[in-house]
Amino acid sequence: MNNNPIFPVIIKPTHVYSTSVGVTKVSSLPDLKMQFRKIELLNKLSLIAKKSSVIVENYIEGTEYAVDLLWTNRKRIITFVHQNKSGTGPDFLDHLYFIDPVDNQRVQNMLENAEEKVDLATAVIFGFTHTEYRIHNGVPYVIESSNRPAGAGMLFSTIERSTGYNMINIFYDYVLDDSKILENHLKVKYNVNSINFWMPPPFKKQGLFESFNGLEKIQKLPYIYSAEVYLSKGDYFYSDNSQVMYPLVIKGEIYINKNLDNIVTEIEEKLI
């Protein structure tokens, strides 16, 4: 990024509670300065971000992917790929992660190789890494990266339903049990008959939480296997553009020939 950026650009903090929080697309120099001041103010007030700074980078068009990799002794154990739809901005909060087995066959090897280079460059030795990419003109560009599993493990259920791998068991078997020696990077085979998805629906209202109207209708849909509420009655509920947690997470599985965008629209329309 040079001193005369070509807008739109992405501005983001280097250290945050969640890697998507504070990531904003801006289209003018005044907006860039304003967002910079906001991030700097939050950094000054934070007890954990004293060394945090700000990154400004080119906005990249392209399909977004999330790659989760488990390491032990700097050896790859297993790698999973989700496609990620976080919208077109200006904010990029989590909206939809899904495993499309057909698309993954096309990008799996490329993203595995990219993730290995990223993690080796950041000196990861043990544990999970989560990196998000945008593929533009056949090249994967790193959007964000962290040394933890996606959503603190919230995507483990879609991984298990799509591949049969239980990530917690694998973690215990290969990371915490020193008696086992990993000889090869475990190969992943996705269920070719279905798409598994994970979504925290967007909300525009805020205030004291009572309940989610329409939740019972969603739970009765044949392709929904989980709808988890992470709020209690009386909790304060923030609007979507300031949310740093997931008030509601919906998980489902559809046949490969179904249109996922239509399914997402149906779910959102049932929530009032």
N, C-alpha and C positions, 0 to 999 in steps of 0.2 A: 504494500500500500504506500503510495507516494504522498507528498504534501498537498496535492491537488486531486483529491479522490473523485472518481467518476461515480456518481450516484445512480442507483441506490447502493448503500454499503451496509454491512453488519457491524454493530458495536456490541461488545460483550465484556463483562468482567472476567478476570482470569481465575478468581476463586469465588465460588458461590455455594449456597446450600444445596441447590440442585442445578445441574449443568445447563438447563434451559432457562432458568430464571435470570432476567436481565438481558437476555439476547434480544436485540431489537433491530429491525430494518428501518433505516432512515433515508430520506430522499432529498435532504437539503442540508446546507451547512448550519443554519440556525437550529434545526432539529438535532443534528449531530452534537453540537455544543451543549444543548439542553440535556440530552441523554447522558453525555459525559459528566455533567455536573451532578446528575442524579446518582450515577454509579459512585462517583467520588464521595458524595455525601454519605451514602450507605457504607462505603468502606471506612470512613472516619468514625462512624457510629458502631461499627461491628467490632466484636471482641475477637473474632477468628479470622478476619480478613485484613490484618494490618499491613501485610506485604502484597496485597492485591493491587493490580493495575488494570488498565483498560486495553482491549484489543480492537482495532478497526481493520476490517478486511473486506475484500470484494464480495458482493453478493453473487452466489453461484446458482444458476438455474439447473435443475436436474432432479432425478428420482432420489429420494433419501432412504438410506438403509441404516440399521442398527446391528452391530456385530458384537456378540458376547463370546469371550474366550476365557478358558480356565487354564491356568499355568501351574506347574510345580517344578522347582529347580530349573527354571528358565526353559522348560520343555512344554510344548503345547499338549494339552490333554484333549480338548474338544472345542469346536467352534460352531456357533449357531448364527443364523442370519434372519432378521425380521425386516420387512419393509416398514417405513415410518411415514405417516402423513401428519405433519404438524401445521399445515396450512401455508399461506403465502405471506404471512406477516400482518402487521409489523411485529407482533409477538409470536413466539414459536413454542407455546406450551404443548405438552403431550396431548394428542387427540386420538390416534389410532396406530397400533402396532399389529402387524399380521404376518403370518408365514404363508407365502404363496409358493408351493412346491415347484411349479413350472418355472416361475421367474428365478427361484433360488438355484435351479440347475444351471442357469445362465451366468449368475454372478458369484456363486459360492467360492470357486477357486480364486477368482480375482480378489475378493474381499478377504479371504483367509490370508493370502499373501500380503495384502496391504496391512492387515491387522497385526501380523507378526512383525513387520517392520516398525510399525508405530510403537508396539509394546517393547520391543528390544531397544528402541531409541530412548524410551522413558525408563529403562532399567527395571521393568517388572520382573519379579522372580516367582512369587507365589500369588495364588488367588485369582479372582475374576477381574476382567477388564471389560469396559463397555465403551465402544467408540461409534460415533455416528458419522456417516459419509453422505456426500452427494456425488452421484456419478454424472459427469458432464463430458460429452464427446468421448465416452469410453474410458475416462480417467476418474478414479475415486479420489475425492478431495475430503480431507478430515474436517468435520464441522466442530466436533467436541470429543473429548476423551476423558475417562476417569478410571480409577483403579477400584472398581466395585461392580457388582452385577446390576443390570438394568432395573430401575425401580426398586432397589433393595431386594431383588429376587421375585418381583411381581410377574415377570414374564416366564418364570419356570413352568407354570401350568401349561401355557401354550406350547412350550418346547416339549414337554412330556407327552402331551396329546398328539403332537405332530410327529415325534421321533421315537417315543418310548423310553427316552433317557430321563432318569430322575436326577436332576442336577445336585440335589443335596446328597444323595447316595454317592454320586461320583466324587463330590468334594471330599466326603469322608474317606472313600476308598483310596483316592490317589493323592490327596494332600495331607490328611491327618494320619494316615497309616503308612509309616515309613517302611514297612515290610514289603509293600507292593512296589514293583518297579514297572514304570510305563515304558514299553518298547516302541509303540507306534502311536501317532496321533489318531485318536478314535474317529472313524468315518461316520458321517451323519447321513441317514437316509430319511427323507421326509415322506410322510403319507401323501401319495400322489392323488388321492381321491378327495381331499378336503383342504379348506383354508381355515386356519385357526386365528382368531383375532382377540385383541385386548384393547378396551377403550374406556377412558374416563370422559364421559360426555361433557360438552361445554355448557356452562350456565351463565346467564347474564344478570340474574338477580342476586341480592345479598341481604343479609339480616339474620335474625335468630332462626335456627333450623328447627322445623317441625317434622316434615317427612317429604319424600319425593313422590309427587303425584304422578301416577302412571307406572310406577315401579312394578306393581302386580301384573299389569298387562305385559310388560317386558319379560318378566320371569316365566310367563306362560308360553312365550314364543318357543317353537320346537327346536330352534338352533341355539338357544341360550342355555348354558350349563351353570352359570354363576353370575350373580349380581350382588356385589359386596358393598355395603354402606359403611363408610368410615367416619360418620358423624353421629353424635348422640343428641337427643332432643334438648334444645337450649344452647347448643354450640353456636358460635357466630360463624356465619357462612359468607365468604367473600365472593365477589363476582369473578368471572373466569379470567379476566386480564390481570388479576393480582393473586391468583391461586397458587400456593406453593405446596399443596398437598392434593390428594385425590379424594374428593367427597364421595364419589361413587365410581366403582369399577365394574364394567360388564365384560364377560368373557363368553365367547361363542365359537361354534364350528359349523361351517356351511359346506355344501358340496362344491366341488371345484368349478362346476358349470354355473353357479349362482353369481350374481353381480353384487360384490361386497359394498359398493357405494350405495346401492338401493337398500341394502340391509341396514347400513348405518343411518340412512335417512329415515327409515321406518322406526328405528329405535329412538332417534332424537324427537320424532314427531309424537311419540307416545309419552314423552316426559314433558310435563307442564311446568 
